[in-house]
Structures are given as C-alpha cells and as structure tokens.
C-alpha cells in the first residue's frame, strides 16, 4: 500500500511539472511590423502566421473612426487585406492578399481582388486609393538583397541560396507580382579570360554564350530562361526552379536508379538532345549534374540545363574546342586534345555514360580501374562488373554498348536512340508524354509572365 501511494505521489509530481511546462508562454517570433503613415497607429508587431485588417470585429486590426476619417472608413471592407508569413519563418516570403471591394495598393500599385503579391521591406500599403498611404511594412527577416541590383529586387523577392558551384551560386526568388517561384543563377564574371573555357568557367564570353543559347529555347525537357540582367561584375539569369534537385544527387541518394525510372529519365534526355540538335546546338557537357528534376517524385519531368559549353553548329559542321567534363567526354575530343574536329555525336557518347551511371550507380571509366580514365575512354574499354548489372535487361546493356562506341560513324544518331527497342515501353511512353505535355501547357501560360520593366540584355 505504501508503495502504491509513493508511486501515485511521483506521478502527481510529474504531472505537475508537465503542467507547468505546458503553461509557460511559447516564445513568439516578431517577423514584421506595420507602422502607421496616414493612420492613427504607431506600430504593430506581426508575430502570428497571418494578420488581418478591416472594419470587421474578427480582424487582428479593426479599423474604426478613431483610426481613419469617416470618408475613408466608409470605403474600407469588412475584411480588407491579410498579411501572411508561412510558419512565421523568417526565411519565407511575406504575402499580402487583397480582400477588399475598393482595392489595396502596394507602392501605389493595385493588387487586385483576391490576388496577392509579395511584400518587401519599406513597402507602402494604401487603402481604397493609391494616394491614401496607410501603412509602411518593415520586414524583420534577413536582408537577402545586399549586392543585388535594384532592378532585380524591385521585381523579385530574393530568398535562400539553393546551391553553388565554380560559376557562382543559385538563389530562390519569387516574382513579386505573380508570387511564382524561380531560380536566379548568379555568375560572377572573371575578366581575366583564358582561351580554355574549362579553366575559366566565369569568362564573360562564356556566360553570354549560355544566355544566347537559352534565350529562345522552349521545350518541356530543356530549362527555360525567363529573364537576364547583365552587369559589369555579374550576370543574373532568372530560370525555372526545379524542386527535385539534380540527377547526380538522385543517383547518389538511391545508390542507383531502377531500370524503369532510368528509362523514363533517359527518354526525356534524348528528346531534349534531339531538340537541341534540331536547333543546331551541341550541348558538349551532358552529365547527371546538368540534368534537373522538377519534383522529388520518381515519376517526374527532367530538364537539361547548363549551356555554358554549348555551341551553335550547322548540321555538317565540326567543333574543335577541348571541353566537357573529363569522365563524360567523348574519345575523339581526348584523342585530338581539342585540336581536331568532332561533331554533335559527342552528346551521344555522354548520354551513354549517363545511362551507365543511372543503372549501376558507377562510372564506366575511372582512374580507380587500374589505368588512367583518359586511356580507357580513348580505347572505349569498359565493363559491366558491378553486381547491379545482374538485374539489368539485355536490351539496356545493348543500348549502352551502341552509345559508347569509339568510332563516331558507328555511333547512332539521337533519332536512332529514340527508336531503340529498349525505349519502346508503352507504360513509360504514356508517363513521359503526360509529364511533357503538362509542362508544355505551363510553358504556354508563361506568356502572362510579368518580367521587370528594366533594360534587358540584347542578345
């Protein structure tokens, strides 16, 4: 009995402790402030996910005759506007939505009924008429606009960094008027140019080459360039935001991809390359890093990106610049060390290396295989030694062998690859068509994209 009482007391004490903890106030994050301008309000802290303003009693701020002149108050809606920051997270953008009959304005520009836009620090909110400036918004989140040209920040909300590389880095941005997400590729220029694009990735000429190539490309499996700002020290490119990351990370995270998924991605890559070749463009740097995925789902649209090494060529033209990532580069490029001539068939070889990597999670050529990778590539010597090949079909292996052929004349064209029997899978073709057609519709809708009214780079 004594023991039971002791246990009961212990449980009661524990319950009291948890009650005290739960009753303690949760620390709130003040993520923004509204300052009164032509309104009798000094300042308001914004510390909940949403903050509503209007004449109605349920609003966080109920406007009355104490705040506004009668002639203005009569034009205020019961619910006039709402300001939101998802999760009160300072890294998220701040949205303002117009709920009114007579309009809510940001910097004298009307938002539109039931439409929203992104607020930025020092934006002025007007009620019912652009001249009646009621509030000034202060964003207490980190200032990501430092160093970014004003013609960009006036039209885009600059958010977190998505990635970085030798070229510079990529940031997530939002169009302030449409609230759509984009990626902004920032390439810092290196004015000390060299003749070798692989040793100077930030050569201004190389940067502009990428912009020229991307400018008019419109294909579901090719990344789209929406806007570009060329500045003396950097070039800023507004491109599609692909939430699924790149193909290399997808392979690494899964160790390798199933044959079913590899087929879906490879088929889309082939259509991207076919489109580029039809346009007279040879990519010259196809690799998993340069293939982006739209979502984290397995069945997802892919897009070929990074055209810094690409080149416009005629159908019968040859190229003679040594470029491309060494482990994915074609043997004819290495044999001549860039001094010889080669064609768009270099992309076919790279496709073979990418497919090999997807199916096995390994590279066909590597310095770890006993001899220098360059020599292995020149001789076209590779093996299917990894255990994963035991579960890969003979048709897939046969296609890889066709692609990784040293003799350029025996290497298939992109049209031949698309017609290969390994890609004649009805279910895969249905999925690929659905993904590609969906994006085609979205691309057509981009005609409504509101870009900056600033000077664009003439290409």
C-alpha positions, -999 to +999 in steps of 0.1 A: +000+000+000+028+024+009+045+016-024+013+025-043+010+058-025+046+066-033+040+058-070+009+079-070+028+109-055+056+105-081+030+105-109+013+136-094+047+155-092+055+145-128+020+157-139+025+190-121+059+195-137+045+189-172+015+212-164+040+240-155+060+234-187+029+234-209+015+266-192+047+285-199+042+310-227+057+299-261+083+324-273+068+342-303+088+355-333+081+390-344+087+387-381+075+421-393+059+454-383+033+477-396+039+514-390+011+540-393+015+566-420-018+585-426-035+565-399-036+569-362-015+539-353+021+540-342+033+504-348+020+468-348+041+437-342+034+408-366+040+376-347+013+352-360+012+334-393-014+357-406-026+392-397-059+406-410-070+442-413-105+456-419-137+470-403-149+437-391-146+427-354-128+394-362-098+412-377-065+414-359-067+451-365-102+465-366-103+499-382-126+525-367-133+562-367-105+565-342-081+554-368-094+568-401-116+598-413-152+588-420-150+592-458-120+568-459-135+543-434-167+540-455-146+526-483-129+500-461-142+465-464-151+443-435-120+422-444-097+445-463-064+427-466-043+399-449-006+396-445+009+362-442+043+346-435+042+308-435+051+293-401+064+328-390+096+315-406+119+344-414+133+326-445+098+326-461+085+355-481+057+377-468+024+378-488-003+404-488-037+394-502-063+420-512-098+410-498-115+444-504-141+459-527-122+491-534-087+479-535-055+475-516-023+491-531+014+484-526+036+513-536+006+528-554+001+496-575-032+478-571-030+442-560-064+432-574-094+414-558-084+381-542-050+384-556-017+385-537+018+398-541+050+397-521+058+425-496+093+437-491+109+460-465+096+496-466+067+488-489+039+513-485+003+499-482-025+522-494-062+516-487-090+522-512-070+546-533-033+547-542-029+582-526-042+571-492-010+557-478-019+540-445+010+517-435+047+511-440+058+475-438+091+465-421+104+431-428+125+418-398+138+388-418+174+387-431+182+411-459+190+389-489+191+418-513+225+430-504+246+433-535+217+425-558+208+452-584+177+473-576+161+465-609+160+429-598+149+434-562+121+458-572+106+429-592+118+398-574+119+388-538+153+372-532+153+342-509+177+315-497+206+300-515+198+268-534+233+258-544+267+269-556+295+259-579+325+272-598+303+296-618+288+313-587+256+304-569+219+300-573+192+316-552+155+310-549+135+341-560+098+350-562+082+373-588+067+399-565+035+404-586+027+368-595+043+351-565+057+324-587+090+307-577+121+309-599+158+302-595+183+330-601+217+319-613+243+345-604+275+342-624+304+363-611+325+374-640+362+369-642+376+394-666+410+377-667+399+354-695+418+324-709+414+305-741+402+274-723+366+275-711+372+247-687+398+267-668+378+298-668+341+290-662+333+326-655+346+340-687+321+368-696+320+355-732+311+320-718+284+335-696+269+354-725+271+323-747+249+304-722+224+333-723+223+335-760+217+298-763+190+296-736+172+328-747+149+312-773+148+276-761+113+263-754+110+226-748+095+206-719+128+189-712+151+219-716+154+245-688+138+279-696+155+313-693+129+339-684+150+370-678+186+381-677+204+411-662+239+417-674+261+438-650+298+447-651+307+422-624+279+396-626+252+382-649+219+373-633+197+347-650+161+340-639+154+304-648+129+276-639+131+264-603+134+226-602+125+214-567+137+179-573+174+188-574+198+173-599+201+137-613+235+132-597+221+136-562+191+114-571+215+086-581+238+091-551+209+091-526+194+060-541+228+043-548+214+036-583+181+040-602+158+012-612+157+003-649+121+016-650+130+051-637+163+052-657+143+046-688+118+074-681+146+099-674+168+088-703+139+090-727+133+127-717+170+135-720+170+120-755+141+143-765+160+173-750+191+164-770+170+159-802+155+193-798+189+209-793+204+191-823+175+202-844+182+238-833+218+233-844+230+232-808+255+207-794+255+206-756+290+193-751+287+189-713+259+164-706+262+148-672+239+140-643+248+173-626+233+192-655+200+172-655+174+188-632+143+172-618+110+190-613+099+172-582+111+147-556+087+121-570+101+092-590+078+099-620+089+135-627+098+157-655+135+163-662+152+192-678+187+196-694+205+227-681+238+245-681+246+256-716+279+273-708+299+250-731+272+246-758+278+257-793+257+265-823+268+244-853+254+236-887+244+200-894+276+193-912+298+214-890+326+203-867+339+217-835+375+217-823+375+231-787+385+208-759+357+210-734+333+189-714+337+171-681+366+146-684+347+114-673+318+121-697+337+135-727+339+115-759+371+098-770+375+119-802+378+150-780+406+135-759+425+119-788+429+153-806+432+173-773+407+197-788+428+204-819+409+181-841+373+181-854+343+165-839+305+167-842+273+166-822+280+128-818+299+139-786+265+143-770+256+107-779+287+094-761+278+114-730+243+100-730+258+066-728+279+074-698+249+090-681+227+059-687+255+036-674+257+057-643+219+057-637+216+019-640+246+010-619+255+040-597+290+037-610+310+053-638+321+033-669+355+050-668+376+059-638+412+062-627+403+037-600+400+009-626+438+003-630+446+026-659+441+063-665+404+071-673+415+091-703+431+060-718+401+039-710+379+064-728+401+066-759+400+028-763+364+026-753+372-001-727+345-006-700+330-035-682+297-044-666+313-058-634+291-042-607+265-066-591+237-043-601+241-053-638+227-088-629+193-072-627+195-050-658+180-062-690+200-073-721+183-045-741+196-018-718+231-032-719+229-035-756+219+002-760+249+013-738+272-007-760+259+011-791+263+045-774+299+040-761+314+033-795+347+049-802+341+051-840+319+082-845+305+069-877+291+038-860+277+058-831+239+062-835+221+095-841+197+108-814+168+098-837+182+062-838+184+061-800+148+072-795+137+044-818+157+018-799+135-012-787+146-006-750+126+027-751+095+011-766+078+005-733+041+015-735+037+024-698+069+045-698+058+063-730+024+072-715+041+086-684+066+106-703+040+120-726+019+131-697+048+148-680+060+165-711+025+176-722+017+191-688+049+212-689+041+223-725+008+238-712+027+256-684+052+270-708+024+284-730+009+301-699+042+318-693+031+344-719+015+361-689+048+362-671+054+397-658+091+405-662+110+436-650+104+468-669+141+473-667+165+471-696+171+436-708+203+423-723+201+424-761+212+391-775 
